[in-house]
């Protein structure tokens, strides 16, 4: 597994670093370094359109990092779910693990790195690999979460047409702060814990940032702007350091550019 990771890392351009197991991981998906603080037993997976840290026990990513530009965006495509081909059967969910879950729990297979954000690339299908997927309530996934993803896309498309090209750097992941009904076990497999909430932090290279936390029970009518929180709150609740190479934290507010008024 480590050998595969090393091979993938050598193929990618490097602009930032993250330390795990005493080695530095370089990936352009992470602004100011990839998050630190996840379990040392996690598998860090670098693909062309995202980097993630997959938790061996939960089999979901503790964090996913991606970089979106106007060139990566496209119309949302097909969803063909697959187990992560770079992990062993014991480390990844398989499509059958979600059998019966949408009806029983009212959940979707929720993308962390969004499909539409990368449908302008040859690698869009990689967003359907199950390490990039978590069980997300339909009312959240199809409404406020999706609306924020749409704002990410409109931001890079708008800034590209009206001025200098800008990218968005996004970090996202689950929270496990209370018990949720687990995924069903249609074939007698082990139970898989469902996240109770999700966080997302969006940043630009010029020091703008916006942070959000969405509870799984977020109603369909909710406004994503009402989910704004501080970066510090995300880091405390996720138990991660999200920008470990950043020397100063003098951010300006990105939320207005994402459609939000004053907090």
Steps between C-alpha positions, in 0.01 A plus 500: 500500500779743592679416175192587298471831683865582431460427130193723475670785686796497260262556211347820640615862508599619846416835658436413866593237751351285773680266737379149578708213633808724483467562125383809312209475260493764226170576328365814333149430635597632844556870564758557778542125552253215535319453834691343786366313800327203333591148612847384396340177374296689239574451131573830326390471138604749234308507176510753218194690629513453878701379796337324794582326826302176525429368849566124511246441776212714377581451130408862431743787441584711805572785259491565126689783329431626149578800279232630266545736204285596202688239296398212730126578507250327272148356491446227759547155349421137574543342841661157486598413855810293562713385791834673523731299272809613692385357832449146626149361550538557875571871452225615262124476469347327201185603311299224673565664837250770406231251400170598662650806668329773293155368586576398859690815601390757238861547394690557178850396407640844564808620312766681700692616190198581277439333166393819318811683621715259298278403207714723282795264553571144380498387864143577605417134565757495780254703708277189507762287678356416839783648708373836368141412595318511834138425598341846496136575575309572180352823637853631559674357194233616255450848643731724707812283447438493125426872494839577656672274245322696225635822650852359485456439128342838429779673693780361282300547181410859591849607601648340190273698266511833687861524608813304590445126517456375857484155654318377807669261740249291692538274803209291619424203723261334746437543873396223739358688797195288578369158412316464171324192361772292329491381142283188467673163476326336203756220475598461864806722472632726775315813598625834366457812708321791333635855554288741704620811314733631230745788488634696206767771480548698178807719444682705238868572453450868592390423855120474478324222686152372586418211733176304540360213708186318385312270737361185342153610607523829311154558347457526127397866519812609695733770369863390484606847611343428840752215543801734515743447786859599576801307377591439864165332565549264207849408615392439859200288409684305227816472713714604205739780409384603156779732381809371680754696291325834533706742710234764562121469517390847397213397271238713332144378456428302182132439586363812323660383174314170552164673527480564876423831666654627826517230769 
